């Protein structure tokens, strides 16, 4: 059971890491994946998605 607990914590930390990266690099990610017209909309959705991933990671951790 200890190994499952460790795996669960690692997955939670990975979710939190992806969320924080999406929040802080939203503009760069939007430039990379979207056209010039959709950068603001894309960065907004990257930030929202990053927040959701971070909350999911925190929920798994606790």
For each residue, the residues with C-beta under 8 A, 3 or more apart:
1: 4 5
2: 5 6
3: 6 7
4: 1 7 8
5: 1 2 8 9
6: 2 3 9 10
7: 3 4 10 11
8: 4 5 11 12 60
9: 5 6 12 13 61
10: 6 7 13 14
11: 7 8 14 15 60
12: 8 9 15 16 57 58 59 60 61
13: 9 10 16 17 57 61
14: 10 11 17 18 57
15: 11 12 18 19 53 54 56 57 60
16: 12 13 19 20 53 54 57 58 61
17: 13 14 20 21 57
18: 14 15 21 22 50 53 57
19: 15 16 22 23 49 50 51 52 53 54 55 56 57
20: 16 17 23 24 50 54
21: 17 18 24 25 50
22: 18 19 25 26 29 46 47 49 50 53
23: 19 20 26 46 47 50 51 54
24: 20 21
25: 21 22 28 29 46
26: 22 23 29 30 42 43 44 46 47 50
27: 30 31 39 43
28: 25 31 32
29: 22 25 26 32 33 42 43 46
30: 26 27 33 34 38 39 40 42 43 46
31: 27 28 34 39
32: 28 29
33: 29 30 42
34: 30 31 38 39 41 42
35: 38 39
36: 39
37:
38: 30 34 35 41 42
39: 27 30 31 34 35 36 42 43
40: 30 43 44
41: 34 38 44 45
42: 26 29 30 33 34 38 39 45 46
43: 26 27 29 30 39 40 46 47
44: 26 40 41 47 48
45: 41 42 48 49
46: 22 23 25 26 29 30 42 43 49 50
47: 22 23 26 43 44 50 51
48: 44 45 51 52
49: 19 22 45 46 52 53
50: 18 19 20 21 22 23 26 46 47 53 54
51: 19 23 47 48 54 55
52: 19 48 49 55 56
53: 15 16 18 19 22 49 50 56 57
54: 15 16 19 20 23 50 51 57 58
55: 19 51 52 58 59
56: 15 19 52 53 59 60
57: 12 13 14 15 16 17 18 19 53 54 60 61
58: 12 16 54 55 61 62
59: 12 55 56 62
60: 8 11 12 15 56 57
61: 9 12 13 16 57 58
62: 58 59
